[in-house]
Amino acid sequence: MTHRLTRQEQKAQTRQALLDAALRLMDRHSLTSLGLREITRAVGITPAAFYRHFPDVDSLGVALVEQCLGSMRATIREVRDGMASGDQVIDRSIEILVGHVRAHREHFRFIARERHGGVRRVRDAIAGQLDLFSAELATDLATHRLAGPTPYDRWTRADLRMLTDLIVNHMVWTAAALLDDPALLDEPAGLIDAAGRQLRLIMLGARVWEP
């Protein structure tokens, strides 16, 4: 028996088709140059139907940011919930990052391009997701959810965020390195090892830091 899609399922399917079409089209365009009619033509719906899903193209861009970075942030957060060892968390987090970049290359190319692009709302959405990464990690360190020799609960909030911002920026750099060199996406072992050692160096420096 075939399953007839409900109205809500059809709406979700069309919304995802719009997101996917925009990503494909942005292989050749930036978000600022991407037209609503071009997106809807690729999906096979009328321009008026677009507004049932997004108020404008900028909102579609924000949704792409949340879909990409939001899902990865949740996955890495689950890793920290299930592991106490800092080394385990570092290794697994990098593996997840590399896996997401490999599986969602178009998404991450979009993020890399639009992080400093021309659409303010999308730039703010990317910055907001990265800030959430940093804030959640800072909370985990301050509340001893991650075991380690450093008493982060004695750190000032500003110093703790300085540390977690360094970690998040390093992960952004790792993702950018993967996108810049397609060969690394196919054989990422060397980059994973280097990124892990670099993060451990950051954490080693944190142990001797005096807030």
C-alpha positions as CSV (number, residue, x, y, z in Angstrom):
1,M,0.0,0.0,0.0
2,T,1.2,3.5,-0.8
3,H,1.3,6.1,1.9
4,R,-0.6,9.2,1.1
5,L,1.2,12.2,2.5
6,T,-0.7,14.4,5.0
7,R,-0.9,18.1,4.3
8,Q,1.7,18.7,7.0
9,E,4.0,16.1,5.5
10,Q,3.6,17.7,2.1
11,K,4.4,21.1,3.5
12,A,7.5,19.8,5.2
13,Q,8.6,18.0,2.0
14,T,8.2,21.2,-0.1
15,R,10.0,23.3,2.5
16,Q,13.0,20.9,2.5
17,A,12.9,20.9,-1.3
18,L,13.2,24.7,-1.3
19,L,16.2,24.5,1.1
20,D,17.9,21.8,-1.0
21,A,17.3,23.7,-4.3
22,A,18.8,26.9,-2.8
23,L,21.9,25.0,-1.7
24,R,22.3,23.6,-5.2
25,L,21.9,27.0,-6.8
26,M,24.4,28.6,-4.4
27,D,27.1,26.6,-6.0
28,R,27.0,29.3,-8.6
29,H,25.5,32.2,-6.7
30,S,25.7,34.0,-3.3
31,L,22.6,34.3,-1.3
32,T,22.3,38.0,-2.2
33,S,22.2,37.2,-5.9
34,L,19.8,34.3,-5.6
35,G,16.3,35.1,-6.7
36,L,13.0,33.7,-5.3
37,R,11.7,32.9,-8.8
38,E,14.9,30.9,-9.5
39,I,14.4,28.8,-6.3
40,T,10.8,28.1,-6.9
41,R,11.4,27.2,-10.6
42,A,13.9,24.6,-9.5
43,V,11.3,23.1,-7.1
44,G,8.4,23.4,-9.5
45,I,6.1,25.6,-7.5
46,T,4.8,29.1,-8.0
47,P,6.6,32.1,-6.4
48,A,3.4,32.7,-4.3
49,A,3.7,29.3,-2.8
50,F,7.2,30.1,-1.5
51,Y,5.6,32.4,1.1
52,R,3.8,29.5,2.7
53,H,7.2,28.4,3.9
54,F,9.4,31.4,4.3
55,P,8.7,35.2,4.4
56,D,11.7,35.9,2.2
57,V,14.9,34.5,0.8
58,D,16.9,35.8,3.8
59,S,14.7,33.7,6.1
60,L,15.5,30.6,4.0
61,G,19.2,31.4,4.5
62,V,18.7,31.5,8.3
63,A,16.9,28.2,8.2
64,L,19.9,26.7,6.3
65,V,22.2,27.9,9.0
66,E,20.1,26.4,11.8
67,Q,19.7,23.1,9.9
68,C,23.4,22.7,9.4
69,L,25.0,24.1,12.6
70,G,22.1,23.4,14.9
71,S,22.0,19.7,14.2
72,M,25.8,19.4,14.6
73,R,25.8,21.4,17.8
74,A,23.1,19.0,19.2
75,T,25.1,16.0,18.2
76,I,28.4,17.2,19.8
77,R,26.4,18.2,22.9
78,E,25.2,14.6,23.2
79,V,28.8,13.4,23.0
80,R,29.8,15.6,25.9
81,D,26.8,14.2,27.9
82,G,28.0,10.7,27.4
83,M,31.8,11.0,28.0
84,A,33.8,12.2,30.9
85,S,37.3,12.1,29.4
86,G,38.4,15.3,27.8
87,D,40.6,13.4,25.3
88,Q,37.6,11.3,24.3
89,V,35.4,14.3,23.9
90,I,38.0,16.1,21.7
91,D,38.6,13.0,19.5
92,R,34.9,12.3,19.1
93,S,33.9,15.9,18.5
94,I,36.5,16.2,15.7
95,E,35.2,13.0,14.1
96,I,31.7,14.3,14.2
97,L,32.8,17.6,12.7
98,V,34.6,15.9,9.8
99,G,31.7,13.5,9.3
100,H,29.2,16.4,9.0
101,V,31.4,18.3,6.6
102,R,31.8,15.2,4.4
103,A,28.1,14.5,4.5
104,H,26.9,18.1,4.0
105,R,29.6,19.8,1.9
106,E,27.1,22.2,0.3
107,H,25.8,23.3,3.7
108,F,29.3,24.1,5.0
109,R,30.4,25.8,1.8
110,F,27.3,28.0,2.3
111,I,28.3,28.7,5.9
112,A,31.9,29.5,5.0
113,R,30.8,31.9,2.3
114,E,28.0,33.6,4.1
115,R,29.8,33.9,7.5
116,H,31.2,37.2,6.1
117,G,28.7,37.7,3.3
118,G,26.3,40.3,2.4
119,V,23.2,39.2,4.3
120,R,23.2,40.6,7.8
121,R,20.5,38.2,9.2
122,V,22.4,35.2,8.0
123,R,25.7,36.4,9.4
124,D,24.0,37.0,12.7
125,A,22.5,33.5,12.6
126,I,25.9,31.9,12.0
127,A,27.5,34.0,14.8
128,G,24.6,33.1,17.1
129,Q,25.0,29.3,16.5
130,L,28.8,29.5,17.1
131,D,28.2,31.6,20.2
132,L,25.8,28.8,21.5
133,F,28.5,26.2,20.8
134,S,30.9,28.3,23.0
135,A,28.4,29.1,25.7
136,E,27.3,25.5,26.1
137,L,30.9,24.3,26.3
138,A,31.6,27.0,28.9
139,T,28.7,25.8,31.0
140,D,29.8,22.2,30.8
141,L,33.4,23.1,31.9
142,A,32.2,25.4,34.8
143,T,29.8,22.7,36.2
144,H,32.3,19.9,36.1
145,R,30.4,17.9,33.4
146,L,33.7,17.3,31.8
147,A,36.3,15.7,34.0
148,G,39.8,17.2,34.1
149,P,42.5,18.7,36.3
150,T,41.6,22.3,35.8
151,P,39.0,23.8,38.3
152,Y,37.1,25.8,35.7
153,D,34.4,26.8,38.3
154,R,37.1,29.2,39.6
155,W,37.5,31.0,36.3
156,T,35.8,34.2,35.5
157,R,33.1,34.0,32.9
158,A,35.1,36.1,30.5
159,D,38.2,33.9,30.7
160,L,36.1,30.8,30.3
161,R,34.5,32.1,27.2
162,M,37.9,33.1,25.9
163,L,38.9,29.5,26.2
164,T,35.7,28.1,24.6
165,D,35.8,30.7,21.8
166,L,39.3,29.5,21.0
167,I,38.0,25.9,20.8
168,V,35.1,26.8,18.6
169,N,37.2,29.0,16.3
170,H,39.6,26.1,15.9
171,M,36.7,23.8,14.8
172,V,35.7,26.5,12.3
173,W,39.3,26.5,11.0
174,T,39.3,22.7,10.7
175,A,36.0,22.7,8.7
176,A,37.4,25.4,6.4
177,A,40.6,23.4,5.9
178,L,38.5,20.4,4.8
179,L,36.6,22.5,2.3
180,D,39.7,24.1,0.9
181,D,41.3,20.8,0.1
182,P,39.0,18.2,-1.4
183,A,41.6,15.5,-0.9
184,L,41.3,15.9,2.9
185,L,37.6,15.1,2.7
186,D,38.5,11.7,1.2
187,E,41.5,11.0,3.5
188,P,41.0,13.1,6.6
189,A,43.0,11.0,9.1
190,G,46.0,13.4,9.1
191,L,43.9,16.5,9.6
192,I,41.9,14.7,12.4
193,D,45.2,13.8,14.2
194,A,46.6,17.3,13.8
195,A,43.4,19.0,14.9
196,G,43.2,16.8,18.0
197,R,46.8,17.6,19.0
198,Q,46.2,21.3,18.5
199,L,43.1,21.2,20.7
200,R,45.0,19.3,23.4
201,L,47.6,22.0,23.3
202,I,44.9,24.6,23.9
203,M,43.6,22.6,26.9
204,L,47.2,22.2,28.2
205,G,47.7,25.9,28.1
206,A,44.4,26.3,30.0
207,R,45.8,24.2,32.9
208,V,48.5,26.8,33.6
209,W,46.4,29.8,33.0
210,E,45.8,32.0,36.0
211,P,42.5,33.8,35.6
